[in-house]
Amino acid sequence: MKMILMTLLAVVLLGSCKKDPDAVIPGGYVPTATAGKWMYGSFAMSEFWSYDGTYQGSPFELAVMFDFKTDGTYEKYFVAHTRDYAGCKTETLSFEKGSVDFDEANGSFTTTPTEGHYRAFYSCFPKQNVNQKMNRPDLEPQTYYYETTTAPNGQPNLVVRFKEGDTNTSLFQPTSW
């Protein structure tokens, strides 16, 4: 009788354990040379003043950041900010995380997001503001093509392309935050 109860208890306990479909599942491979935080970005080198002489801030900023962790997970951030002569600001932030797998043989890495978030702010059109989790269709795997290079100052660079053989590249540099 005890054996039957223990067996039933084990079946109930094991059967009630469900995997969280949104859980980050490590298991990808991240080479030592690419582990860490990388940023591609640009920003205005001058300040932005309106016609009435008031300081408006930087007119344009754009950055993409990756944080590749040695356990095969990653985080990705996208930030954009614009300001026009009327003083209207548009700001966008997206964040995703999940697993990443580098394939050194073909110079690629694939991100598989399991969660993410969007935020958009429109100072002149606040009814258009967005602050929401990414939906399942937004969480699609993405493959990038890369190579590591060394800058003249001796710092490593991560050169990333969105399509294999693409001549347009994005230069990511090591960063910290």
Summary of the structure (lengths in Angstrom):
residues: 177
radius of gyration: 22.2
end to end distance: 59.6
largest distance: 87.5
contacts: 444
relative contact order: 0.16
helix: 14%
strand: 49%
